[in-house]
Amino acid sequence: MLLIFLWACTALDGADPTPPEGPTVPTLLGEASGVAFEGNWTSPSCGGRAYARNIRFERDGTYAAIDLVSPCPPGTHCVWSGMVGYGGSWVITDPKLLNLREIGAPAGPGSPHPSLFTADLQGNLIESTCIYQKGLTIPPGYTEEQVTPRVPTVPITGTDAPAPTTP
């Protein structure tokens, strides 16, 4: 009898026994569970990478990243900021796969740069064995604005356009 009474009290306490739904993404057939890739993602040190990485995916298919290799400590002056930026384009090749194509050659501190992400069921992105979560890593002494990756924009219009050349 006691067991039935406890079960009844548990069932009536107002708690919803269904787990919360994960993020949803728009599809041709309506909203579906998945990962919304757009926005800021971060990964702490991982494997051979001893520093955090922030990456931002824009809706237009571009991305930018900042590797926080050795940020200059607060209150000091450094010759090199210790933050390596790069970017390129991205495309979803499957509802859970994100392929990156970097503009320029990855070289120097912060290499190798990511080229493929897989989404897991918890809403994280996985690059090789590194887990990325929504948000940013912000080192002490820095602001969110300073470590948010930005895709560079260079408008070419009217008089800014380069003159045509003949071979």
Helices and strands as residue ranges (DSSP letters): H 2-11, E 24-27, E 30-33, E 39-43, E 52-57, E 62-68, E 83-94, E 97-102, E 116-119, E 125-127, E 130-134, H 144-147, G 158-160
